[in-house]
Amino acid sequence: MIIEQPIYINPIALSIGNFHIYWYGIMYLIGLMLIYMVSLKNISRSEYTKITKKHLEEILYWGMMSAILGGRLGYAIFYKADYFYDHLLELFYIRNGGMSFHGGLIGVIIFMYYYTKNKKILFWEISDLIAQAVPLALSTGRIGNFINGELFGTPTSLPWGIIFLNAHDNIYRHPSQLYECVLEGPVLFIIIKIFLHKKRLLGQTSAIFLIFYGILRCIGEVWREPDYIITIYSSTYSMGQILSMLMIINGFILYYVLSKKNRIILFF
């Protein structure tokens, strides 16, 4: 049965005077805690890793900061370069929305590169550890998008179509946030878990994450109202699909390069 009324969930979970706690932030904190718990469990079960609990806590804290910075800059560069060129100060208005996963990923990779060099830890060891748990955080983040009524889907006549107030058009749309919640969360998590049962080289878990996140994101974007359209020859793609295709390509290159090594290294 089609929902008759526009969906609206108050994005504010709790207010204390003029101080507001948003569901979006709560979802991200839950995601961060899930990454922490899963990664800590993997560390405790490994006989080979040099990563400590302190390393993990530092990585998650500064990694989150890097993801926010990279996500905001990525959104400005990939999606609204012309606008932010004329409104530079609005880069700091994070509450107004506008974050890019791909930009956040680049920010985290840059941070981890310098962190692992400083701590003399293998970059791919950290990357493989985090890649196993990230899908859980991506899933909670998409729930946050749904609560905010943002990143909604394209028009649909299917029974589960929803009217999003933020669309301002009174049209039933796909709840694409929930589609991506499932694809980028449980589905990606299970795919990585299946891969972990096979012999692998250091870094190949990260490559699998890049490949399958890219594939699943491209699928999810089919039902999502595109943020930005790019035309290549006669076909059109969303910016999210273009960036995800680059992830897939880089993931295959990384997997191939690592497969040329002879020694199997299993840290987790």
C-alpha positions as CSV (number, residue, x, y, z in Angstrom):
1,M,0.0,0.0,0.0
2,I,1.4,3.4,-1.0
3,I,2.0,5.8,1.9
4,E,-0.6,8.5,1.7
5,Q,1.2,11.2,3.7
6,P,4.7,12.7,3.2
7,I,7.2,11.1,5.4
8,Y,8.8,13.3,8.0
9,I,11.0,12.2,10.9
10,N,12.3,14.9,13.1
11,P,16.1,15.0,12.4
12,I,16.6,16.3,16.0
13,A,16.8,13.5,18.5
14,L,17.2,15.6,21.6
15,S,17.2,19.3,22.4
16,I,18.6,21.0,25.5
17,G,17.9,24.7,25.1
18,N,19.5,25.8,21.9
19,F,21.7,22.7,21.8
20,H,20.5,20.0,19.5
21,I,21.6,16.4,19.1
22,Y,20.8,15.1,15.6
23,W,19.9,11.5,14.6
24,Y,22.4,11.8,11.7
25,G,25.2,12.3,14.2
26,I,24.0,9.5,16.4
27,M,24.0,7.2,13.4
28,Y,27.6,8.1,12.6
29,L,28.6,7.5,16.2
30,I,26.9,4.1,16.2
31,G,28.7,3.3,13.0
32,L,32.1,4.3,14.5
33,M,31.4,2.2,17.6
34,L,30.6,-0.8,15.3
35,I,33.9,-0.3,13.5
36,Y,35.7,-0.1,16.8
37,M,34.1,-3.3,18.3
38,V,34.6,-5.4,15.1
39,S,38.2,-4.2,14.6
40,L,39.1,-4.8,18.3
41,K,37.7,-8.3,18.1
42,N,39.8,-9.0,15.0
43,I,42.9,-7.6,16.6
44,S,42.4,-9.8,19.7
45,R,42.0,-12.9,17.5
46,S,45.1,-12.3,15.5
47,E,48.5,-13.7,16.4
48,Y,50.5,-11.7,13.9
49,T,49.3,-8.1,14.0
50,K,51.3,-5.3,15.6
51,I,48.2,-3.1,15.8
52,T,47.3,-2.2,19.4
53,K,44.1,-1.0,21.0
54,K,45.7,2.5,21.3
55,H,46.6,2.4,17.6
56,L,43.0,1.6,16.7
57,E,41.5,4.3,18.9
58,E,43.9,6.9,17.3
59,I,43.1,5.7,13.8
60,L,39.3,5.9,14.4
61,Y,39.5,9.4,16.0
62,W,41.7,11.0,13.5
63,G,40.3,8.9,10.7
64,M,36.8,10.3,11.5
65,M,38.2,13.9,11.4
66,S,39.9,13.1,8.0
67,A,36.7,11.6,6.7
68,I,34.7,14.8,7.6
69,L,37.3,17.1,6.1
70,G,37.8,15.0,3.0
71,G,34.0,14.4,2.6
72,R,33.3,18.1,2.7
73,L,36.1,19.1,0.3
74,G,35.1,16.2,-2.0
75,Y,31.5,17.4,-2.1
76,A,32.6,20.9,-2.9
77,I,35.0,19.7,-5.7
78,F,33.0,16.8,-7.2
79,Y,29.5,18.2,-7.0
80,K,29.4,22.0,-6.5
81,A,32.8,23.4,-7.5
82,D,31.3,26.5,-9.2
83,Y,29.1,27.3,-6.2
84,F,31.8,27.0,-3.6
85,Y,34.2,29.0,-5.7
86,D,32.0,32.0,-5.1
87,H,31.0,31.0,-1.5
88,L,34.2,29.7,0.0
89,L,33.2,30.3,3.6
90,E,30.2,28.0,3.2
91,L,32.7,25.1,3.2
92,F,32.5,25.3,7.0
93,Y,28.7,25.2,7.1
94,I,28.6,21.4,7.6
95,R,25.2,21.6,9.2
96,N,23.8,22.7,5.9
97,G,24.6,19.3,4.5
98,G,26.8,18.1,1.7
99,M,29.3,15.3,2.2
100,S,31.0,13.0,-0.3
101,F,31.8,9.4,0.6
102,H,34.5,9.3,-2.1
103,G,36.1,12.5,-0.8
104,G,36.0,11.1,2.8
105,L,37.7,7.9,1.6
106,I,40.5,9.9,0.0
107,G,40.9,11.9,3.3
108,V,41.1,8.7,5.3
109,I,43.6,7.1,2.9
110,I,45.9,10.2,3.1
111,F,45.7,10.2,6.9
112,M,46.4,6.4,7.2
113,Y,49.4,6.7,4.9
114,Y,51.1,9.3,7.1
115,Y,50.0,7.6,10.3
116,T,51.4,4.2,9.4
117,K,54.7,5.8,8.2
118,N,55.0,7.6,11.5
119,K,54.1,4.5,13.6
120,K,56.0,2.1,11.4
121,I,53.0,-0.1,10.8
122,L,52.1,-1.6,7.5
123,F,49.6,0.5,5.6
124,W,47.7,-2.4,4.1
125,E,47.5,-4.1,7.5
126,I,45.5,-1.1,8.9
127,S,43.5,-0.8,5.7
128,D,42.5,-4.4,5.6
129,L,41.4,-4.3,9.2
130,I,39.2,-1.2,8.8
131,A,37.8,-2.4,5.4
132,Q,36.2,-5.4,7.1
133,A,34.1,-3.2,9.4
134,V,33.4,-0.1,7.4
135,P,30.2,-1.5,5.7
136,L,28.5,-1.5,9.1
137,A,29.2,2.3,9.4
138,L,28.0,2.9,5.9
139,S,24.8,1.2,6.7
140,T,24.1,3.4,9.7
141,G,25.0,6.5,7.7
142,R,22.4,5.6,5.1
143,I,19.8,5.3,7.9
144,G,20.8,8.8,8.9
145,N,20.2,10.0,5.3
146,F,16.8,8.4,5.4
147,I,15.9,10.1,8.7
148,N,17.1,13.5,7.3
149,G,14.9,12.9,4.1
150,E,18.0,13.5,1.9
151,L,19.5,11.7,-1.0
152,F,16.1,10.4,-1.9
153,G,15.2,8.3,-4.9
154,T,13.7,8.8,-8.3
155,P,9.9,8.8,-8.8
156,T,8.2,5.4,-8.6
157,S,4.7,3.9,-8.7
158,L,5.8,0.9,-6.6
159,P,3.8,0.1,-3.4
160,W,6.6,1.2,-1.1
161,G,7.0,4.7,-2.7
162,I,7.5,7.5,-0.3
163,I,6.8,11.2,-0.5
164,F,9.8,13.1,0.9
165,L,9.1,16.6,2.1
166,N,12.6,17.7,1.1
167,A,11.8,16.9,-2.5
168,H,9.2,19.7,-2.5
169,D,7.2,18.0,-5.3
170,N,4.7,15.7,-3.6
171,I,5.8,12.8,-5.8
172,Y,6.3,9.2,-4.6
173,R,9.9,8.2,-4.7
174,H,12.1,5.2,-4.1
175,P,13.5,5.1,-0.5
176,S,16.9,4.8,-2.1
177,Q,18.7,5.5,1.2
178,L,17.4,2.1,2.5
179,Y,18.4,0.3,-0.7
180,E,21.9,1.6,-0.3
181,C,21.8,0.9,3.4
182,V,21.3,-2.8,2.6
183,L,23.7,-2.9,-0.4
184,E,26.6,-1.0,1.2
185,G,26.0,-2.5,4.6
186,P,25.0,-6.2,5.1
187,V,25.6,-7.2,1.4
188,L,29.1,-5.7,1.2
189,F,29.9,-7.0,4.8
190,I,28.9,-10.6,3.7
191,I,30.9,-10.4,0.5
192,I,34.1,-9.4,2.4
193,K,33.5,-12.1,5.0
194,I,33.2,-14.7,2.2
195,F,36.5,-13.5,0.7
196,L,38.2,-13.6,4.1
197,H,37.8,-17.4,4.1
198,K,40.2,-17.6,1.2
199,K,44.0,-17.3,1.1
200,R,44.9,-13.7,0.4
201,L,47.7,-11.3,0.2
202,L,48.1,-8.3,2.4
203,G,46.0,-5.5,0.9
204,Q,43.7,-7.6,-1.2
205,T,40.9,-7.3,1.4
206,S,41.1,-3.5,0.7
207,A,41.0,-4.2,-3.0
208,I,37.8,-6.3,-2.6
209,F,36.2,-3.4,-0.6
210,L,37.0,-1.0,-3.4
211,I,35.7,-3.3,-6.1
212,F,32.5,-4.3,-4.5
213,Y,31.6,-1.0,-2.9
214,G,32.0,0.5,-6.3
215,I,29.7,-2.1,-7.9
216,L,27.1,-1.9,-5.2
217,R,27.1,1.9,-5.2
218,C,26.6,2.0,-9.0
219,I,23.6,-0.3,-8.6
220,G,22.2,1.7,-5.7
221,E,22.5,4.9,-7.7
222,V,20.1,3.5,-10.3
223,W,17.2,4.4,-8.0
224,R,18.6,7.5,-6.5
225,E,17.9,11.1,-7.6
226,P,21.3,12.0,-9.0
227,D,23.2,14.9,-7.4
228,Y,25.1,15.6,-10.6
229,I,24.7,14.2,-14.1
230,I,27.6,13.5,-16.5
231,T,27.0,12.6,-20.1
232,I,29.6,10.3,-21.8
233,Y,28.8,9.8,-25.5
234,S,25.1,9.1,-25.5
235,S,24.8,7.7,-22.0
236,T,24.3,9.5,-18.7
237,Y,25.8,8.7,-15.3
238,S,25.6,10.2,-11.9
239,M,28.8,11.6,-10.3
240,G,28.5,8.9,-7.7
241,Q,28.6,6.2,-10.4
242,I,31.6,7.8,-12.2
243,L,33.6,8.0,-8.9
244,S,32.6,4.5,-8.1
245,M,33.7,3.2,-11.5
246,L,37.1,4.7,-10.7
247,M,37.1,2.8,-7.4
248,I,36.3,-0.4,-9.2
249,I,39.2,0.1,-11.7
250,N,41.6,1.0,-9.0
251,G,40.5,-2.0,-6.9
252,F,41.1,-4.4,-9.8
253,I,44.5,-2.9,-10.5
254,L,45.5,-3.1,-6.8
255,Y,44.3,-6.8,-6.6
256,Y,46.3,-7.7,-9.7
257,V,49.5,-6.0,-8.5
258,L,49.3,-7.7,-5.2
259,S,48.5,-11.1,-6.7
260,K,52.0,-10.9,-8.4
261,K,53.5,-11.4,-4.9
262,N,54.3,-14.9,-3.8
263,R,53.9,-14.8,0.0
264,I,50.5,-15.2,1.5
265,I,50.1,-12.9,4.5
266,L,47.1,-13.4,6.8
267,F,46.9,-10.9,9.6
268,F,43.1,-11.2,10.3
